Amino acid sequence: MDKKVAPAQSVSPHKGKTGFERVRRAFFYSIDGLVAAYRGEDAFRQEVLLAVVLIPVALLSPVSGMAKALLVGSVLLVLVVELLNSAIEAVTDRISIEDHVLAKQAKDMGSAAVLVSLVLLAAVWALVFLG
């Protein structure tokens, strides 16, 4: 006999908001996440500093609009991937701080994703400026 899965609304009291209220709450949760990452993650702070330097350089560069979009997008992608990596690490640590092969694997994969995004950033910038 198959068990019925409970609706998503009954799983979390935070679910079920719709319309503008959901968007408003999501916005403030996102700000909370950015603040938590900035305060608690050295790598995120370093990458924000990198973005503060590189985004103006990209926007002021004498390249096409598409090239500027690629330059800025590659910088922002690093921040997105770092946020996801930090979330993976936080959840993994919440479950257990004991050494476990799967916890290490999850954290290593998150770190690898950040590395790949940084390689992409370097490749995009090199291709745009060195052609």
Secondary structure, DSSP 4 states (H G I P E B T S, - for coil): -PPPPPPHHHH-TTTT--HHHHHHHHHHHHHHHHHHHHHH-HHHHHHHHHHHHHHHHHHHSSS-HHHHHHHHHHHHHHHHHHHHHHHHHHHHHHH--S--HHHHHHHHHHHHHHHHHHHHHHHHHHHHHH-
